[in-house]
Amino acid sequence: MKLNRSLFDTEHIVLGASCLQFTRLAPSLEQHAGCTIIDINPGIGLWSSKLHEIIKPRNHVLMESKQDVFLPYLSPLLNAPNSRYVLRDWHDEDYWRPQRYVEEGLLVSLEEWKNQGHKHSPILVLANYADHLLRKEARQSAPTDKGLRSHLKAIDLTHAVRLKSAFQAYGPTRLLMWLPDAEKRPLIPRTVGYRGKLAVYMESAFHLEEIAGAIPSLAKIRREDSLNAESNKIVAGRMQEARIQIPPKRQDKFTDTLDVGSSKSRAWHVELAELEEGFKNLKISQRVGKPPEPLVEGKRGPKNYPNAIHYTPEYMRYSRLRALASSQSRGVDKINQVLQKQEEIDKLDLAAQRDGITAAEQKAELQEIDLKTQKFKEDANLLKPKQRENLLFLDDDRRACAFTPPLLSWDRRRADPLIVRPDEFYPHSELALLDFQPLPSEKQFPWTMQQSAYFDFICTNLFGARGMSTLEHLNHVAPTAYEALVPKCPALTDPRKGGRRDVESLRIRTLTPEMLWQLSIAWDEWLFKPSMSDIMTQFGTNFEFVDETRRWSYGV
């Protein structure tokens, strides 16, 4: 199949190998049999046709704006006998408005659907947003993170889920979205260190999974390999139970081979292990011009030898890495000693909430917690700044994994993602496929339009702040907000819901969607909250407030 690259402004799946994602998706596609597929930017239709064959939809609406380019490839689908495909080219906003489909007879009306007593949505949405930016003007008129089409659409979708609007009015409506691999991290991070506003939005509305993606690159912030190994072990059990198998060539082999407690979390760790193996097996020489021989204890670095220039580059590198590893090990040991005290406090905090505890017992245990908390803070303040920073990251990641269910969407995944290659797409590019499955209605928070907007406002301010890591930042959003709102949010101090008695030790990046939902309710009920005009000035343009009707309307 020959394609003219100059005609494309977005990536489109064109190679058959990319369709093996169905080995990962097939078990969950049966529920959509007979639905209406809304297919946005289908390109040449390969991905669309493969999914069509499995689901056998009632209608399959191809929303392709570049029909002059792709019509030759889509015509066989459109002209096939008894074809269910329909080709349309509407304005982008109309893609997400059910009424437009109803008017053209492509979708049953909401009233009729409800009268028929259906419980599941009749819609499945496919979208290809692999072209990075919404449009060139967006990059010039707004910050980059607001110009990413995939992120904008994900935010719009969360609003629809909360307020049960657009396609979500029919019930929880699933979305499968292709996007640049580099854009997935804010939506589904693998460490609390990268958890921001977008991740919280996703956790509050969806069960979000990565179906396929590029080989993970070494991130600047990474959590302990022992946590990753434990997460992988749990997911492997889920996959075995669901009988999901990933072909060996599609697995992330590096993470799969790490053992619990492995220290190989950086590239130089792997390099050091390889050098150690080389010297041990006498494959690398210590001295220039000398044959390999066992290393002599006590002669590991250039400082012990005035003629250090005669050491091989491999040995010089080995010496530096050993020193670095030794220093890191001492620092990690010291951090863990302090962190064990916080973990002990968390266990006592949880025990103090057990059923059947008397008031006297609880009072005594809470006093003990307060004393231990004070001692922990004193010990933490004795650490170096970088050590304190590492301690907080370790604490947050360990707690996030210990939540029930885990805090991060990544750790809730039902199966590992498939690894896909750039040459499986045209033009060659690293893409990812994300599966947005709205939470069941009984697991969603009850929202009003106003409370949903307050949720956005609070998340934008808390997660967008520089240099503020705790809830005390609420006082920078509005005077006395911390003192007024925190007591109204029981989840913040409930260890059974991820909270802590010492709210000051609760970092913003570990706040659960429930905590933030309670903050939005408390803000709504707060008599001294800022006026809506002040909030609008700070918040920006993601939503607009219609004052004359006292209604909230989300923009596109």
C-alpha positions as a Python dict, from the first residue, in 0.01 Angstrom:
ca = {
    (1, 'M'): (0, 0, 0),
    (2, 'K'): (162, 324, -113),
    (3, 'L'): (72, 648, 64),
    (4, 'N'): (172, 1006, -6),
    (5, 'R'): (316, 1136, 318),
    (6, 'S'): (274, 1498, 217),
    (7, 'L'): (-105, 1460, 232),
    (8, 'F'): (-109, 1360, 597),
    (9, 'D'): (-130, 1592, 896),
    (10, 'T'): (-192, 1313, 1148),
    (11, 'E'): (-70, 960, 1212),
    (12, 'H'): (-285, 672, 1087),
    (13, 'I'): (-255, 302, 1158),
    (14, 'V'): (-176, 126, 832),
    (15, 'L'): (14, -194, 907),
    (16, 'G'): (-156, -518, 1000),
    (17, 'A'): (71, -581, 1297),
    (18, 'S'): (-86, -288, 1480),
    (19, 'C'): (-419, -466, 1481),
    (20, 'L'): (-295, -728, 1726),
    (21, 'Q'): (-415, -492, 2001),
    (22, 'F'): (-734, -694, 1971),
    (23, 'T'): (-562, -975, 2161),
    (24, 'R'): (-575, -728, 2449),
    (25, 'L'): (-916, -575, 2371),
    (26, 'A'): (-1121, -869, 2244),
    (27, 'P'): (-1256, -987, 2584),
    (28, 'S'): (-1413, -647, 2649),
    (29, 'L'): (-1549, -579, 2299),
    (30, 'E'): (-1833, -830, 2308),
    (31, 'Q'): (-2045, -599, 2523),
    (32, 'H'): (-2056, -347, 2236),
    (33, 'A'): (-2215, -580, 1980),
    (34, 'G'): (-2484, -396, 1784),
    (35, 'C'): (-2379, -52, 1905),
    (36, 'T'): (-2323, 266, 1704),
    (37, 'I'): (-1952, 337, 1651),
    (38, 'I'): (-1850, 702, 1629),
    (39, 'D'): (-1512, 691, 1452),
    (40, 'I'): (-1319, 1021, 1454),
    (41, 'N'): (-1027, 1060, 1212),
    (42, 'P'): (-1031, 697, 1089),
    (43, 'G'): (-774, 764, 813),
    (44, 'I'): (-760, 470, 571),
    (45, 'G'): (-990, 267, 798),
    (46, 'L'): (-770, -33, 881),
    (47, 'W'): (-812, -1, 1257),
    (48, 'S'): (-1181, 78, 1205),
    (49, 'S'): (-1251, -223, 985),
    (50, 'K'): (-1081, -471, 1217),
    (51, 'L'): (-1283, -350, 1512),
    (52, 'H'): (-1598, -342, 1296),
    (53, 'E'): (-1556, -711, 1216),
    (54, 'I'): (-1550, -803, 1584),
    (55, 'I'): (-1832, -580, 1710),
    (56, 'K'): (-2069, -591, 1410),
    (57, 'P'): (-2221, -251, 1493),
    (58, 'R'): (-2564, -118, 1403),
    (59, 'N'): (-2400, 187, 1243),
    (60, 'H'): (-2037, 285, 1196),
    (61, 'V'): (-2004, 658, 1141),
    (62, 'L'): (-1670, 758, 989),
    (63, 'M'): (-1595, 1120, 1082),
    (64, 'E'): (-1315, 1205, 840),
    (65, 'S'): (-1241, 1567, 748),
    (66, 'K'): (-982, 1478, 479),
    (67, 'Q'): (-1214, 1284, 254),
    (68, 'D'): (-1026, 1397, -55),
    (69, 'V'): (-726, 1201, 74),
    (70, 'F'): (-884, 895, 231),
    (71, 'L'): (-1199, 831, 26),
    (72, 'P'): (-1018, 587, -211),
    (73, 'Y'): (-927, 373, 90),
    (74, 'L'): (-1268, 403, 259),
    (75, 'S'): (-1478, 339, -53),
    (76, 'P'): (-1449, -44, -33),
    (77, 'L'): (-1594, -26, 319),
    (78, 'L'): (-1872, 213, 221),
    (79, 'N'): (-1970, 25, -96),
    (80, 'A'): (-1963, -328, 45),
    (81, 'P'): (-2296, -520, 37),
    (82, 'N'): (-2514, -440, 341),
    (83, 'S'): (-2248, -194, 457),
    (84, 'R'): (-2306, -32, 796),
    (85, 'Y'): (-2047, 237, 728),
    (86, 'V'): (-2151, 600, 689),
    (87, 'L'): (-1909, 877, 593),
    (88, 'R'): (-1958, 1225, 735),
    (89, 'D'): (-1759, 1547, 770),
    (90, 'W'): (-1904, 1778, 1034),
    (91, 'H'): (-1757, 2052, 1246),
    (92, 'D'): (-1546, 1913, 1530),
    (93, 'E'): (-1798, 2023, 1793),
    (94, 'D'): (-2076, 1825, 1623),
    (95, 'Y'): (-1874, 1505, 1657),
    (96, 'W'): (-1965, 1498, 2026),
    (97, 'R'): (-2330, 1608, 2006),
    (98, 'P'): (-2573, 1313, 2007),
    (99, 'Q'): (-2861, 1521, 1874),
    (100, 'R'): (-2686, 1565, 1539),
    (101, 'Y'): (-2666, 1187, 1497),
    (102, 'V'): (-3030, 1148, 1601),
    (103, 'E'): (-3140, 1403, 1340),
    (104, 'E'): (-2969, 1201, 1066),
    (105, 'G'): (-3109, 871, 1186),
    (106, 'L'): (-2769, 739, 1294),
    (107, 'L'): (-2853, 711, 1664),
    (108, 'V'): (-3166, 636, 1864),
    (109, 'S'): (-3294, 934, 2064),
    (110, 'L'): (-3216, 951, 2434),
    (111, 'E'): (-3583, 948, 2529),
    (112, 'E'): (-3650, 638, 2320),
    (113, 'W'): (-3341, 467, 2459),
    (114, 'K'): (-3450, 526, 2818),
    (115, 'N'): (-3807, 414, 2745),
    (116, 'Q'): (-3670, 84, 2613),
    (117, 'G'): (-3515, 23, 2957),
    (118, 'H'): (-3156, -20, 2838),
    (119, 'K'): (-2879, 1, 3101),
    (120, 'H'): (-2574, 20, 2875),
    (121, 'S'): (-2474, 293, 2633),
    (122, 'P'): (-2544, 220, 2264),
    (123, 'I'): (-2230, 411, 2164),
    (124, 'L'): (-1859, 332, 2131),
    (125, 'V'): (-1627, 618, 2039),
    (126, 'L'): (-1297, 574, 1853),
    (127, 'A'): (-1066, 872, 1810),
    (128, 'N'): (-730, 933, 1652),
    (129, 'Y'): (-572, 1242, 1807),
    (130, 'A'): (-215, 1167, 1711),
    (131, 'D'): (-152, 1507, 1554),
    (132, 'H'): (-24, 1662, 1880),
    (133, 'L'): (-179, 2009, 1870),
    (134, 'L'): (-538, 2106, 1815),
    (135, 'R'): (-429, 2364, 1559),
    (136, 'K'): (-137, 2593, 1495),
    (137, 'E'): (-315, 2891, 1651),
    (138, 'A'): (-359, 2699, 1980),
    (139, 'R'): (16, 2672, 2018),
    (140, 'Q'): (54, 3048, 1972),
    (141, 'S'): (-237, 3164, 2187),
    (142, 'A'): (-219, 2920, 2477),
    (143, 'P'): (39, 2731, 2681),
    (144, 'T'): (152, 2407, 2517),
    (145, 'D'): (-21, 2186, 2772),
    (146, 'K'): (-351, 2352, 2682),
    (147, 'G'): (-299, 2305, 2310),
    (148, 'L'): (-274, 1925, 2313),
    (149, 'R'): (-585, 1790, 2145),
    (150, 'S'): (-578, 1458, 2330),
    (151, 'H'): (-564, 1633, 2667),
    (152, 'L'): (-839, 1879, 2579),
    (153, 'K'): (-1070, 1602, 2469),
    (154, 'A'): (-992, 1396, 2779),
    (155, 'I'): (-1086, 1694, 2997),
    (156, 'D'): (-1409, 1750, 2801),
    (157, 'L'): (-1493, 1384, 2846),
    (158, 'T'): (-1450, 1403, 3225),
    (159, 'H'): (-1693, 1694, 3234),
    (160, 'A'): (-1945, 1492, 3033),
    (161, 'V'): (-1907, 1194, 3269),
    (162, 'R'): (-1956, 1408, 3579),
    (163, 'L'): (-2264, 1586, 3447),
    (164, 'K'): (-2397, 1295, 3239),
    (165, 'S'): (-2407, 1507, 2928),
    (166, 'A'): (-2328, 1452, 2557),
    (167, 'F'): (-2283, 1078, 2484),
    (168, 'Q'): (-2259, 1006, 2858),
    (169, 'A'): (-2631, 1091, 2892),
    (170, 'Y'): (-2698, 747, 2740),
    (171, 'G'): (-2490, 583, 3013),
    (172, 'P'): (-2117, 524, 3062),
    (173, 'T'): (-1978, 557, 2708),
    (174, 'R'): (-1636, 414, 2629),
    (175, 'L'): (-1364, 589, 2429),
    (176, 'L'): (-1060, 431, 2261),
    (177, 'M'): (-809, 704, 2176),
    (178, 'W'): (-484, 699, 1979),
    (179, 'L'): (-244, 976, 2085),
    (180, 'P'): (130, 1051, 2074),
    (181, 'D'): (307, 828, 2325),
    (182, 'A'): (472, 1131, 2486),
    (183, 'E'): (128, 1267, 2580),
    (184, 'K'): (9, 969, 2785),
    (185, 'R'): (215, 1034, 3100),
    (186, 'P'): (3, 1322, 3240),
    (187, 'L'): (-308, 1108, 3190),
    (188, 'I'): (-181, 779, 3330),
    (189, 'P'): (147, 834, 3522),
    (190, 'R'): (346, 545, 3665),
    (191, 'T'): (466, 731, 3972),
    (192, 'V'): (306, 983, 4207),
    (193, 'G'): (588, 1220, 4111),
    (194, 'Y'): (415, 1278, 3776),
    (195, 'R'): (59, 1280, 3912),
    (196, 'G'): (-104, 1613, 3832),
    (197, 'K'): (-443, 1762, 3756),
    (198, 'L'): (-507, 1554, 3443),
    (199, 'A'): (-438, 1228, 3626),
    (200, 'V'): (-681, 1328, 3903),
    (201, 'Y'): (-948, 1408, 3644),
    (202, 'M'): (-904, 1064, 3490),
    (203, 'E'): (-911, 882, 3826),
    (204, 'S'): (-1230, 1063, 3928),
    (205, 'A'): (-1421, 959, 3616),
    (206, 'F'): (-1264, 655, 3447),
    (207, 'H'): (-1106, 322, 3468),
    (208, 'L'): (-822, 422, 3236),
    (209, 'E'): (-588, 169, 3079),
    (210, 'E'): (-300, 180, 2836),
    (211, 'I'): (-372, -84, 2573),
    (212, 'A'): (-60, -28, 2364),
    (213, 'G'): (238, 204, 2369),
    (214, 'A'): (604, 256, 2290),
    (215, 'I'): (889, 104, 2491),
    (216, 'P'): (902, 314, 2811),
    (217, 'S'): (1195, 554, 2818),
    (218, 'L'): (1393, 628, 3133),
    (219, 'A'): (1198, 902, 3309),
    (220, 'K'): (1358, 1165, 3529),
    (221, 'I'): (1134, 1058, 3817),
    (222, 'R'): (1098, 684, 3874),
    (223, 'R'): (967, 490, 4167),
    (224, 'E'): (1133, 194, 4336),
    (225, 'D'): (1168, -116, 4124),
    (226, 'S'): (1033, -322, 4413),
    (227, 'L'): (702, -135, 4381),
    (228, 'N'): (697, -190, 4005),
    (229, 'A'): (773, -559, 4050),
    (230, 'E'): (493, -596, 4304),
    (231, 'S'): (251, -416, 4071),
    (232, 'N'): (358, -640, 3781),
    (233, 'K'): (303, -947, 3995),
    (234, 'I'): (-53, -843, 4083),
    (235, 'V'): (-133, -760, 3720),
    (236, 'A'): (10, -1094, 3605),
    (237, 'G'): (-241, -1264, 3834),
    (238, 'R'): (-526, -1062, 3684),
    (239, 'M'): (-413, -1151, 3332),
    (240, 'Q'): (-391, -1520, 3417),
    (241, 'E'): (-740, -1511, 3565),
    (242, 'A'): (-877, -1331, 3256),
    (243, 'R'): (-674, -1558, 3023),
    (244, 'I'): (-504, -1262, 2860),
    (245, 'Q'): (-169, -1343, 2702),
    (246, 'I'): (72, -1094, 2549),
    (247, 'P'): (309, -1220, 2276),
    (248, 'P'): (670, -1221, 2399),
    (249, 'K'): (776, -971, 2131),
    (250, 'R'): (513, -728, 2264),
    (251, 'Q'): (623, -734, 2627),
    (252, 'D'): (831, -474, 2805),
    (253, 'K'): (1116, -715, 2877),
    (254, 'F'): (1325, -482, 3093),
    (255, 'T'): (1060, -429, 3359),
    (256, 'D'): (949, -792, 3340),
    (257, 'T'): (1296, -917, 3434),
    (258, 'L'): (1343, -697, 3739),
    (259, 'D'): (1323, -883, 4068),
    (260, 'V'): (1161, -749, 4381),
    (261, 'G'): (1413, -520, 4550),
    (262, 'S'): (1624, -477, 4237),
    (263, 'S'): (1850, -172, 4243),
    (264, 'K'): (1881, -144, 3864),
    (265, 'S'): (1658, 161, 3837),
    (266, 'R'): (1902, 372, 3635),
    (267, 'A'): (2110, 310, 3326),
    (268, 'W'): (2434, 340, 3521),
    (269, 'H'): (2320, 63, 3757),
    (270, 'V'): (2300, -170, 3461),
    (271, 'E'): (2639, -49, 3338),
    (272, 'L'): (2796, -116, 3679),
    (273, 'A'): (2653, -467, 3686),
    (274, 'E'): (2796, -538, 3341),
    (275, 'L'): (3141, -411, 3441),
    (276, 'E'): (3136, -619, 3761),
    (277, 'E'): (3049, -924, 3554),
    (278, 'G'): (3331, -848, 3309),
    (279, 'F'): (3595, -819, 3581),
    (280, 'K'): (3463, -1126, 3763),
    (281, 'N'): (3485, -1339, 3447),
    (282, 'L'): (3828, -1195, 3359),
    (283, 'K'): (3704, -1038, 3039),
    (284, 'I'): (3818, -684, 3125),
    (285, 'S'): (4167, -573, 3230),
    (286, 'Q'): (4236, -349, 3526),
    (287, 'R'): (4572, -219, 3401),
    (288, 'V'): (4666, -97, 3057),
    (289, 'G'): (4877, -354, 2870),
    (290, 'K'): (4816, -625, 3132),
    (291, 'P'): (4604, -938, 3088),
    (292, 'P'): (4278, -963, 3289),
    (293, 'E'): (4336, -1077, 3646),
    (294, 'P'): (4128, -1081, 3966),
    (295, 'L'): (4086, -738, 4122),
    (296, 'V'): (4297, -689, 4436),
    (297, 'E'): (4100, -585, 4745),
    (298, 'G'): (4194, -235, 4856),
    (299, 'K'): (4312, -129, 4508),
    (300, 'R'): (3981, -18, 4362),
    (301, 'G'): (4040, 343, 4277),
    (302, 'P'): (4296, 583, 4135),
    (303, 'K'): (4360, 750, 4473),
    (304, 'N'): (4560, 445, 4593),
    (305, 'Y'): (4798, 462, 4297),
    (306, 'P'): (5016, 752, 4185),
    (307, 'N'): (5035, 596, 3838),
    (308, 'A'): (4659, 591, 3797),
    (309, 'I'): (4699, 693, 3435),
    (310, 'H'): (4784, 330, 3359),
    (311, 'Y'): (4439, 205, 3458),
    (312, 'T'): (4207, 111, 3176),
    (313, 'P'): (3912, 342, 3102),
    (314, 'E'): (3681, 55, 3198),
    (315, 'Y'): (3836, 29, 3542),
    (316, 'M'): (3829, 406, 3595),
    (317, 'R'): (3459, 404, 3509),
    (318, 'Y'): (3404, 103, 3732),
    (319, 'S'): (3570, 280, 4026),
    (320, 'R'): (3357, 590, 3988),
    (321, 'L'): (3036, 391, 3964),
    (322, 'R'): (3125, 184, 4270),
    (323, 'A'): (3183, 500, 4469),
    (324, 'L'): (2854, 643, 4348),
    (325, 'A'): (2669, 323, 4436),
    (326, 'S'): (2826, 315, 4782),
    (327, 'S'): (2728, 675, 4848),
    (328, 'Q'): (2375, 616, 4722),
    (329, 'S'): (2341, 304, 4934),
    (330, 'R'): (2437, 491, 5250),
    (331, 'G'): (2191, 767, 5166),
    (332, 'V'): (1908, 525, 5091),
    (333, 'D'): (1970, 336, 5415),
    (334, 'K'): (1949, 660, 5611),
    (335, 'I'): (1629, 763, 5433),
    (336, 'N'): (1470, 424, 5495),
    (337, 'Q'): (1553, 440, 5864),
    (338, 'V'): (1362, 765, 5895),
    (339, 'L'): (1083, 652, 5665),
    (340, 'Q'): (1021, 341, 5874),
    (341, 'K'): (908, 573, 6152),
    (342, 'Q'): (646, 731, 5926),
    (343, 'E'): (528, 387, 5816),
    (344, 'E'): (493, 288, 6181),
    (345, 'I'): (286, 602, 6242),
    (346, 'D'): (58, 515, 5952),
    (347, 'K'): (-2, 167, 6097),
    (348, 'L'): (-85, 313, 6438),
    (349, 'D'): (-312, 571, 6276),
    (350, 'L'): (-503, 296, 6098),
    (351, 'A'): (-524, 82, 6412),
    (352, 'A'): (-673, 375, 6604),
    (353, 'Q'): (-974, 365, 6368),
    (354, 'R'): (-1050, -4, 6421),
    (355, 'D'): (-1395, -124, 6517),
    (356, 'G'): (-1459, -181, 6886),
    (357, 'I'): (-1190, 54, 7015),
    (358, 'T'): (-1291, 241, 7331),
    (359, 'A'): (-1268, 618, 7363),
    (360, 'A'): (-995, 588, 7626),
    (361, 'E'): (-790, 351, 7411),
    (362, 'Q'): (-823, 573, 7109),
    (363, 'K'): (-722, 883, 7305),
    (364, 'A'): (-407, 713, 7435),
    (365, 'E'): (-315, 582, 7091),
    (366, 'L'): (-368, 921, 6926),
    (367, 'Q'): (-142, 1083, 7184),
    (368, 'E'): (126, 826, 7104),
    (369, 'I'): (83, 903, 6733),
    (370, 'D'): (129, 1276, 6797),
    (371, 'L'): (454, 1214, 6987),
    (372, 'K'): (593, 983, 6721),
    (373, 'T'): (493, 1230, 6450),
    (374, 'Q'): (687, 1506, 6619),
    (375, 'K'): (995, 1282, 6650),
    (376, 'F'): (967, 1183, 6284),
    (377, 'K'): (961, 1549, 6175),
    (378, 'E'): (1269, 1622, 6384),
    (379, 'D'): (1459, 1331, 6227),
    (380, 'A'): (1345, 1428, 5876),
    (381, 'N'): (1471, 1784, 5927),
    (382, 'L'): (1819, 1645, 5999),
    (383, 'L'): (1840, 1498, 5649),
    (384, 'K'): (2000, 1683, 5363),
    (385, 'P'): (1755, 1868, 5133),
    (386, 'K'): (1792, 1611, 4854),
    (387, 'Q'): (1745, 1326, 5101),
    (388, 'R'): (1428, 1487, 5237),
    (389, 'E'): (1296, 1521, 4883),
    (390, 'N'): (1369, 1154, 4813),
    (391, 'L'): (1205, 1055, 5140),
    (392, 'L'): (882, 1230, 5044),
    (393, 'F'): (878, 1064, 4701),
    (394, 'L'): (937, 720, 4852),
    (395, 'D'): (669, 778, 5113),
    (396, 'D'): (411, 894, 4858),
    (397, 'D'): (476, 614, 4610),
    (398, 'R'): (465, 343, 4876),
    (399, 'R'): (140, 476, 5020),
    (400, 'A'): (-16, 513, 4673),
    (401, 'C'): (53, 145, 4603),
    (402, 'A'): (-87, 43, 4943),
    (403, 'F'): (-423, 216, 4885),
    (404, 'T'): (-725, -7, 4821),
    (405, 'P'): (-765, 26, 4529),
    (406, 'P'): (-423, 172, 4440),
    (407, 'L'): (-418, 547, 4385),
    (408, 'L'): (-272, 543, 4032),
    (409, 'S'): (-472, 420, 3733),
    (410, 'W'): (-155, 246, 3615),
    (411, 'D'): (-159, 13, 3916),
    (412, 'R'): (-527, -69, 3861),
    (413, 'R'): (-471, -200, 3508),
    (414, 'R'): (-620, -537, 3420),
    (415, 'A'): (-332, -625, 3187),
    (416, 'D'): (3, -488, 3074),
    (417, 'P'): (14, -278, 2757),
    (418, 'L'): (143, -416, 2430),
    (419, 'I'): (465, -267, 2294),
    (420, 'V'): (420, -117, 1947),
    (421, 'R'): (690, 9, 1711),
    (422, 'P'): (709, 339, 1522),
    (423, 'D'): (724, 155, 1188),
    (424, 'E'): (373, 22, 1250),
    (425, 'F'): (233, 369, 1184),
    (426, 'Y'): (248, 610, 896),
    (427, 'P'): (426, 844, 920),
    (428, 'H'): (654, 651, 1156),
    (429, 'S'): (582, 770, 1509),
    (430, 'E'): (555, 650, 1867),
    (431, 'L'): (185, 628, 1950),
    (432, 'A'): (-21, 491, 2237),
    (433, 'L'): (-376, 358, 2262),
    (434, 'L'): (-569, 451, 2577),
    (435, 'D'): (-898, 298, 2687),
    (436, 'F'): (-1131, 540, 2871),
    (437, 'Q'): (-1403, 340, 3048),
    (438, 'P'): (-1630, 563, 3261),
    (439, 'L'): (-1682, 439, 3614),
    (440, 'P'): (-2019, 277, 3685),
    (441, 'S'): (-2281, 526, 3799),
    (442, 'E'): (-2276, 391, 4156),
    (443, 'K'): (-1901, 467, 4181),
    (444, 'Q'): (-1926, 822, 4049),
    (445, 'F'): (-1949, 1122, 4279),
    (446, 'P'): (-2274, 1319, 4280),
    (447, 'W'): (-2204, 1658, 4121),
    (448, 'T'): (-2386, 1978, 4049),
    (449, 'M'): (-2254, 2194, 3767),
    (450, 'Q'): (-2127, 2441, 4021),
    (451, 'Q'): (-1948, 2179, 4232),
    (452, 'S'): (-1789, 2031, 3921),
    (453, 'A'): (-1654, 2373, 3831),
    (454, 'Y'): (-1522, 2421, 4185),
    (455, 'F'): (-1348, 2083, 4155),
    (456, 'D'): (-1171, 2208, 3842),
    (457, 'F'): (-1084, 2534, 4011),
    (458, 'I'): (-936, 2368, 4319),
    (459, 'C'): (-739, 2110, 4118),
    (460, 'T'): (-601, 2377, 3886),
    (461, 'N'): (-479, 2585, 4177),
    (462, 'L'): (-343, 2304, 4394),
    (463, 'F'): (-169, 2100, 4124),
    (464, 'G'): (-54, 2401, 3928),
    (465, 'A'): (124, 2567, 4219),
    (466, 'R'): (502, 2599, 4219),
    (467, 'G'): (683, 2529, 4543),
    (468, 'M'): (370, 2439, 4744),
    (469, 'S'): (329, 2071, 4824),
    (470, 'T'): (69, 2069, 5104),
    (471, 'L'): (-288, 2182, 5154),
    (472, 'E'): (-171, 2500, 5322),
    (473, 'H'): (-158, 2634, 4967),
    (474, 'L'): (-537, 2673, 4996),
    (475, 'N'): (-470, 2996, 5186),
    (476, 'H'): (-295, 3131, 4875),
    (477, 'V'): (-607, 3053, 4674),
    (478, 'A'): (-832, 3234, 4919),
    (479, 'P'): (-759, 3371, 5270),
    (480, 'T'): (-848, 3126, 5553),
    (481, 'A'): (-954, 2860, 5300),
    (482, 'Y'): (-734, 2597, 5467),
    (483, 'E'): (-887, 2656, 5812),
    (484, 'A'): (-1240, 2668, 5671),
    (485, 'L'): (-1235, 2374, 5430),
    (486, 'V'): (-1007, 2104, 5574),
    (487, 'P'): (-1225, 2030, 5884),
    (488, 'K'): (-1520, 1977, 5646),
    (489, 'C'): (-1340, 1698, 5457),
    (490, 'P'): (-1327, 1381, 5673),
    (491, 'A'): (-1138, 1179, 5410),
    (492, 'L'): (-829, 1398, 5462),
    (493, 'T'): (-779, 1261, 5814),
    (494, 'D'): (-920, 912, 5763),
    (495, 'P'): (-631, 662, 5714),
    (496, 'R'): (-881, 410, 5573),
    (497, 'K'): (-930, 646, 5278),
    (498, 'G'): (-567, 750, 5231),
    (499, 'G'): (-575, 1036, 5480),
    (500, 'R'): (-355, 1113, 5778),
    (501, 'R'): (-420, 1249, 6123),
    (502, 'D'): (-137, 1492, 6057),
    (503, 'V'): (-282, 1671, 5754),
    (504, 'E'): (39, 1871, 5717),
    (505, 'S'): (218, 1553, 5607),
    (506, 'L'): (-38, 1490, 5331),
    (507, 'R'): (112, 1602, 5001),
    (508, 'I'): (-111, 1746, 4730),
    (509, 'R'): (4, 1484, 4480),
    (510, 'T'): (-144, 1208, 4702),
    (511, 'L'): (-488, 1363, 4742),
    (512, 'T'): (-753, 1117, 4626),
    (513, 'P'): (-1043, 1218, 4400),
    (514, 'E'): (-1274, 1172, 4698),
    (515, 'M'): (-1074, 1422, 4904),
    (516, 'L'): (-1085, 1677, 4624),
    (517, 'W'): (-1456, 1614, 4572),
    (518, 'Q'): (-1515, 1682, 4942),
    (519, 'L'): (-1311, 2002, 4912),
    (520, 'S'): (-1531, 2113, 4621),
    (521, 'I'): (-1845, 2047, 4827),
    (522, 'A'): (-1699, 2236, 5124),
    (523, 'W'): (-1604, 2524, 4895),
    (524, 'D'): (-1957, 2534, 4757),
    (525, 'E'): (-2097, 2560, 5111),
    (526, 'W'): (-1837, 2811, 5232),
    (527, 'L'): (-2000, 3148, 5305),
    (528, 'F'): (-1680, 3347, 5254),
    (529, 'K'): (-1561, 3196, 4926),
    (530, 'P'): (-1448, 3438, 4654),
    (531, 'S'): (-1705, 3566, 4408),
    (532, 'M'): (-1754, 3391, 4076),
    (533, 'S'): (-1603, 3683, 3886),
    (534, 'D'): (-1281, 3646, 4088),
    (535, 'I'): (-1275, 3271, 4026),
    (536, 'M'): (-1327, 3321, 3653),
    (537, 'T'): (-1037, 3564, 3642),
    (538, 'Q'): (-805, 3309, 3802),
    (539, 'F'): (-934, 2995, 3635),
    (540, 'G'): (-919, 3083, 3268),
    (541, 'T'): (-1150, 2968, 2989),
    (542, 'N'): (-1209, 2596, 3036),
    (543, 'F'): (-1564, 2679, 3139),
    (544, 'E'): (-1789, 2981, 3127),
    (545, 'F'): (-2039, 3104, 3385),
    (546, 'V'): (-2374, 3233, 3263),
    (547, 'D'): (-2471, 3478, 3533),
    (548, 'E'): (-2827, 3562, 3425),
    (549, 'T'): (-2946, 3200, 3451),
    (550, 'R'): (-2708, 3087, 3728),
    (551, 'R'): (-2606, 2794, 3511),
    (552, 'W'): (-2267, 2652, 3427),
    (553, 'S'): (-2164, 2566, 3076),
    (554, 'Y'): (-1844, 2392, 2977),
    (555, 'G'): (-1667, 2512, 2668),
    (556, 'V'): (-1520, 2286, 2402),
}
